[in-house]
Amino acid sequence: MKTIALPVPLLGAIAATRGMLGMGAGLLLAQSLSERHRANVGWALVAVGVVSTLPLAAFVISRWRDS
């Protein structure tokens, strides 16, 4: 098993993107807001979570390959 040393801010950014993705998915499945607002906010959070995950994942994968 390979071990990768990640700086704390990067680990926090990864956790934040996972949280945004999860909250967006939760809002899409929830019944607490109106349909229109829930869809807008949910898809926005999912999109931000996915888009911000791509560069972070590329960074972690490149570190994993270098180690």
C-alpha positions in Angstrom: 0.0 0.0 0.0 1.3 3.4 -0.9 1.2 6.3 1.5 0.7 9.9 0.3 1.5 12.9 2.5 -1.1 15.6 1.9 -1.0 19.1 3.4 -3.8 19.9 5.8 -5.3 22.7 3.5 -5.5 20.3 0.6 -7.2 17.7 2.8 -9.6 20.4 3.9 -10.4 21.3 0.3 -11.0 17.6 -0.5 -13.4 17.3 2.4 -15.2 20.5 1.5 -15.8 19.4 -2.1 -17.1 16.1 -0.9 -19.4 18.0 1.5 -20.7 20.2 -1.3 -21.4 17.2 -3.5 -23.2 15.4 -0.7 -25.3 18.4 0.3 -26.2 19.0 -3.3 -27.3 15.4 -3.7 -29.2 15.6 -0.4 -31.1 18.7 -1.5 -32.0 17.1 -4.8 -33.5 14.2 -2.8 -35.1 16.2 0.0 -38.6 17.6 0.2 -37.9 20.6 2.4 -37.7 23.4 -0.3 -39.9 24.2 -3.2 -39.1 22.1 -6.3 -37.6 25.0 -8.3 -35.3 26.2 -5.4 -34.3 22.7 -4.4 -33.3 21.8 -8.0 -31.4 25.1 -8.5 -29.4 24.9 -5.3 -28.9 21.1 -5.5 -27.5 21.1 -9.0 -25.3 24.1 -8.3 -23.8 22.4 -5.3 -23.3 19.1 -7.2 -21.7 21.1 -10.1 -19.3 23.0 -7.8 -18.4 19.7 -6.0 -17.7 17.9 -9.2 -15.8 20.7 -10.9 -13.6 21.4 -7.9 -12.9 17.7 -7.3 -11.3 17.3 -10.7 -8.1 19.3 -10.1 -7.8 18.0 -6.6 -8.1 14.4 -7.8 -5.5 15.1 -10.5 -3.1 16.5 -7.9 -3.5 13.5 -5.5 -3.2 11.0 -8.4 0.0 12.7 -9.6 1.5 12.5 -6.1 0.5 8.9 -5.8 2.2 8.0 -9.1 5.4 9.9 -8.0 5.7 8.1 -4.7 
